[in-house]
Amino acid sequence: MKKILKIALFLLVAAGIFAGVAKAEPFSDFKTYAAEAYLKPFAEDLGGLIGGADFNSGRALGFPGFDAGVAATVQLKPNSKNLILKNADVKAFGLPLVQVSAGLPVVGADITLRGITVSGLSIIGGGVRKSVIKSGALTKFIPDVSISAFYDVIKYDYFKGSHMSVNAAASFDIPIIKPFIGIGLDRTSLEIKGVSTLLNGVDASISKPRYTLGVKFSPIPLLYVYGAYSSLHGQGGYQAGFGARF
């Protein structure tokens, strides 16, 4: 019970810190600059932010493992065709997600629930992670490899949609410093709503790959922090997060 209370307090503090990223409201001018031709590149950038939270390790939890934390992804600038954000003079923009994962018995997979609701934007979703290769006490030199898949529902004042992703990640489970690398494929679909009679109902979908290289630190038992650099559908970006894992 004490562990659960500590994790709950940890998540409340973490959510307060990372909510500042979302409160910048990079999407607040969507209604002003929305156009059918701009929706697909906008969806491309949004999907990269969500998919950036998909992994921070190649090691699956396994039963009865548990992980709770906050992940934030920041893209350094909109892609060149995303004129909704470029015309709104948005530079770097980001998104935090609160995540809770647990190892499932028998099937040997982890299940994750995640989401954020702030400033009119709601993202709620989850996914499954499965270990492909797992190192052991005598085989630390072998990388941990896992695959995962996620689905998220997106709701905002002026658009709605979904995000789906599949990923493969690898890491080394060495003391304190744990490097990881991964690749993901995001498919994001959006539909305009609440903008105008001409644009309401216009939709677009796009699929793009994402590449990540990062390092995870465990300076204190059970707690971790991590940072990573990513190519988010061809745009530079960063991920950071922290949590409790046991």
Secondary structure as a PSIPRED ss2 file (coil, helix, strand):
# PSIPRED VFORMAT (PSIPRED V4.0)

   1 M C   1.000  0.000  0.000
   2 K H   0.000  1.000  0.000
   3 K H   0.000  1.000  0.000
   4 I H   0.000  1.000  0.000
   5 L H   0.000  1.000  0.000
   6 K H   0.000  1.000  0.000
   7 I H   0.000  1.000  0.000
   8 A H   0.000  1.000  0.000
   9 L H   0.000  1.000  0.000
  10 F H   0.000  1.000  0.000
  11 L H   0.000  1.000  0.000
  12 L H   0.000  1.000  0.000
  13 V H   0.000  1.000  0.000
  14 A H   0.000  1.000  0.000
  15 A H   0.000  1.000  0.000
  16 G H   0.000  1.000  0.000
  17 I H   0.000  1.000  0.000
  18 F H   0.000  1.000  0.000
  19 A H   0.000  1.000  0.000
  20 G H   0.000  1.000  0.000
  21 V H   0.000  1.000  0.000
  22 A H   0.000  1.000  0.000
  23 K C   1.000  0.000  0.000
  24 A C   1.000  0.000  0.000
  25 E C   1.000  0.000  0.000
  26 P C   1.000  0.000  0.000
  27 F C   1.000  0.000  0.000
  28 S C   1.000  0.000  0.000
  29 D C   1.000  0.000  0.000
  30 F H   0.000  1.000  0.000
  31 K H   0.000  1.000  0.000
  32 T H   0.000  1.000  0.000
  33 Y H   0.000  1.000  0.000
  34 A C   1.000  0.000  0.000
  35 A C   1.000  0.000  0.000
  36 E H   0.000  1.000  0.000
  37 A H   0.000  1.000  0.000
  38 Y H   0.000  1.000  0.000
  39 L H   0.000  1.000  0.000
  40 K H   0.000  1.000  0.000
  41 P H   0.000  1.000  0.000
  42 F H   0.000  1.000  0.000
  43 A H   0.000  1.000  0.000
  44 E H   0.000  1.000  0.000
  45 D H   0.000  1.000  0.000
  46 L H   0.000  1.000  0.000
  47 G H   0.000  1.000  0.000
  48 G H   0.000  1.000  0.000
  49 L H   0.000  1.000  0.000
  50 I H   0.000  1.000  0.000
  51 G H   0.000  1.000  0.000
  52 G C   1.000  0.000  0.000
  53 A C   1.000  0.000  0.000
  54 D C   1.000  0.000  0.000
  55 F C   1.000  0.000  0.000
  56 N C   1.000  0.000  0.000
  57 S C   1.000  0.000  0.000
  58 G C   1.000  0.000  0.000
  59 R C   1.000  0.000  0.000
  60 A C   1.000  0.000  0.000
  61 L C   1.000  0.000  0.000
  62 G C   1.000  0.000  0.000
  63 F C   1.000  0.000  0.000
  64 P C   1.000  0.000  0.000
  65 G C   1.000  0.000  0.000
  66 F E   0.000  0.000  1.000
  67 D E   0.000  0.000  1.000
  68 A E   0.000  0.000  1.000
  69 G E   0.000  0.000  1.000
  70 V E   0.000  0.000  1.000
  71 A E   0.000  0.000  1.000
  72 A E   0.000  0.000  1.000
  73 T E   0.000  0.000  1.000
  74 V E   0.000  0.000  1.000
  75 Q E   0.000  0.000  1.000
  76 L C   1.000  0.000  0.000
  77 K C   1.000  0.000  0.000
  78 P C   1.000  0.000  0.000
  79 N C   1.000  0.000  0.000
  80 S C   1.000  0.000  0.000
  81 K C   1.000  0.000  0.000
  82 N C   1.000  0.000  0.000
  83 L H   0.000  1.000  0.000
  84 I H   0.000  1.000  0.000
  85 L H   0.000  1.000  0.000
  86 K H   0.000  1.000  0.000
  87 N H   0.000  1.000  0.000
  88 A C   1.000  0.000  0.000
  89 D C   1.000  0.000  0.000
  90 V C   1.000  0.000  0.000
  91 K C   1.000  0.000  0.000
  92 A C   1.000  0.000  0.000
  93 F E   0.000  0.000  1.000
  94 G E   0.000  0.000  1.000
  95 L E   0.000  0.000  1.000
  96 P E   0.000  0.000  1.000
  97 L E   0.000  0.000  1.000
  98 V E   0.000  0.000  1.000
  99 Q E   0.000  0.000  1.000
 100 V E   0.000  0.000  1.000
 101 S E   0.000  0.000  1.000
 102 A E   0.000  0.000  1.000
 103 G E   0.000  0.000  1.000
 104 L C   1.000  0.000  0.000
 105 P C   1.000  0.000  0.000
 106 V C   1.000  0.000  0.000
 107 V C   1.000  0.000  0.000
 108 G C   1.000  0.000  0.000
 109 A E   0.000  0.000  1.000
 110 D E   0.000  0.000  1.000
 111 I E   0.000  0.000  1.000
 112 T E   0.000  0.000  1.000
 113 L E   0.000  0.000  1.000
 114 R E   0.000  0.000  1.000
 115 G E   0.000  0.000  1.000
 116 I E   0.000  0.000  1.000
 117 T E   0.000  0.000  1.000
 118 V E   0.000  0.000  1.000
 119 S C   1.000  0.000  0.000
 120 G C   1.000  0.000  0.000
 121 L E   0.000  0.000  1.000
 122 S E   0.000  0.000  1.000
 123 I E   0.000  0.000  1.000
 124 I E   0.000  0.000  1.000
 125 G E   0.000  0.000  1.000
 126 G E   0.000  0.000  1.000
 127 G E   0.000  0.000  1.000
 128 V E   0.000  0.000  1.000
 129 R E   0.000  0.000  1.000
 130 K E   0.000  0.000  1.000
 131 S E   0.000  0.000  1.000
 132 V E   0.000  0.000  1.000
 133 I E   0.000  0.000  1.000
 134 K C   1.000  0.000  0.000
 135 S C   1.000  0.000  0.000
 136 G C   1.000  0.000  0.000
 137 A C   1.000  0.000  0.000
 138 L C   1.000  0.000  0.000
 139 T C   1.000  0.000  0.000
 140 K C   1.000  0.000  0.000
 141 F C   1.000  0.000  0.000
 142 I C   1.000  0.000  0.000
 143 P C   1.000  0.000  0.000
 144 D E   0.000  0.000  1.000
 145 V E   0.000  0.000  1.000
 146 S E   0.000  0.000  1.000
 147 I E   0.000  0.000  1.000
 148 S E   0.000  0.000  1.000
 149 A E   0.000  0.000  1.000
 150 F E   0.000  0.000  1.000
 151 Y E   0.000  0.000  1.000
 152 D E   0.000  0.000  1.000
 153 V E   0.000  0.000  1.000
 154 I E   0.000  0.000  1.000
 155 K E   0.000  0.000  1.000
 156 Y C   1.000  0.000  0.000
 157 D C   1.000  0.000  0.000
 158 Y C   1.000  0.000  0.000
 159 F E   0.000  0.000  1.000
 160 K E   0.000  0.000  1.000
 161 G E   0.000  0.000  1.000
 162 S E   0.000  0.000  1.000
 163 H E   0.000  0.000  1.000
 164 M E   0.000  0.000  1.000
 165 S E   0.000  0.000  1.000
 166 V E   0.000  0.000  1.000
 167 N E   0.000  0.000  1.000
 168 A E   0.000  0.000  1.000
 169 A E   0.000  0.000  1.000
 170 A E   0.000  0.000  1.000
 171 S E   0.000  0.000  1.000
 172 F C   1.000  0.000  0.000
 173 D C   1.000  0.000  0.000
 174 I C   1.000  0.000  0.000
 175 P C   1.000  0.000  0.000
 176 I C   1.000  0.000  0.000
 177 I E   0.000  0.000  1.000
 178 K E   0.000  0.000  1.000
 179 P E   0.000  0.000  1.000
 180 F E   0.000  0.000  1.000
 181 I E   0.000  0.000  1.000
 182 G E   0.000  0.000  1.000
 183 I E   0.000  0.000  1.000
 184 G E   0.000  0.000  1.000
 185 L E   0.000  0.000  1.000
 186 D E   0.000  0.000  1.000
 187 R E   0.000  0.000  1.000
 188 T E   0.000  0.000  1.000
 189 S E   0.000  0.000  1.000
 190 L E   0.000  0.000  1.000
 191 E E   0.000  0.000  1.000
 192 I E   0.000  0.000  1.000
 193 K C   1.000  0.000  0.000
 194 G C   1.000  0.000  0.000
 195 V C   1.000  0.000  0.000
 196 S C   1.000  0.000  0.000
 197 T C   1.000  0.000  0.000
 198 L C   1.000  0.000  0.000
 199 L C   1.000  0.000  0.000
 200 N C   1.000  0.000  0.000
 201 G C   1.000  0.000  0.000
 202 V C   1.000  0.000  0.000
 203 D E   0.000  0.000  1.000
 204 A E   0.000  0.000  1.000
 205 S E   0.000  0.000  1.000
 206 I E   0.000  0.000  1.000
 207 S E   0.000  0.000  1.000
 208 K E   0.000  0.000  1.000
 209 P E   0.000  0.000  1.000
 210 R E   0.000  0.000  1.000
 211 Y E   0.000  0.000  1.000
 212 T E   0.000  0.000  1.000
 213 L E   0.000  0.000  1.000
 214 G E   0.000  0.000  1.000
 215 V E   0.000  0.000  1.000
 216 K E   0.000  0.000  1.000
 217 F E   0.000  0.000  1.000
 218 S E   0.000  0.000  1.000
 219 P E   0.000  0.000  1.000
 220 I E   0.000  0.000  1.000
 221 P C   1.000  0.000  0.000
 222 L C   1.000  0.000  0.000
 223 L E   0.000  0.000  1.000
 224 Y E   0.000  0.000  1.000
 225 V E   0.000  0.000  1.000
 226 Y E   0.000  0.000  1.000
 227 G E   0.000  0.000  1.000
 228 A E   0.000  0.000  1.000
 229 Y E   0.000  0.000  1.000
 230 S E   0.000  0.000  1.000
 231 S E   0.000  0.000  1.000
 232 L E   0.000  0.000  1.000
 233 H C   1.000  0.000  0.000
 234 G C   1.000  0.000  0.000
 235 Q E   0.000  0.000  1.000
 236 G E   0.000  0.000  1.000
 237 G E   0.000  0.000  1.000
 238 Y E   0.000  0.000  1.000
 239 Q E   0.000  0.000  1.000
 240 A E   0.000  0.000  1.000
 241 G E   0.000  0.000  1.000
 242 F E   0.000  0.000  1.000
 243 G E   0.000  0.000  1.000
 244 A E   0.000  0.000  1.000
 245 R E   0.000  0.000  1.000
 246 F C   1.000  0.000  0.000
